Amino acid sequence: MKVTAPPIKGQANNALLTFMAQVLAVPKSDLSIMRGFASRHKVIAIHGLTPEALKEKLAQALPGKQLPLT
């Protein structure tokens, strides 16, 4: 995913978490970046959703995309 916010003072990370919270319909406080704060590759923890619910919400947000089973 690409965001338009600049990678200055966490603005891009904040934009990413805000967008993910909207797409997943969870509070932003339920999301956290675990690894990759200064990298293009990030690991995001999502609290309060089962893997099945996460997959369903992503499938709704990304129609026509095949999601991996893991």
KAZI-V161639 format. One record per run of one state. SS is the DSSP state (A for helix, B for strand, O for the rest). FROM is the first residue (numbers start at 1). TO is the last residue. If there is no record, write none. Layout:
# KAZI-V161639
ss->[SS	SS]
from->[FROM	FROM]
to->[TO	TO]
This chain:
# KAZI-V161639
ss->[O	A	O	A	B	O	B	O	A	O]
from->[1	11	25	28	31	36	43	47	51	62]
to->[10	24	27	30	35	42	46	50	61	70]
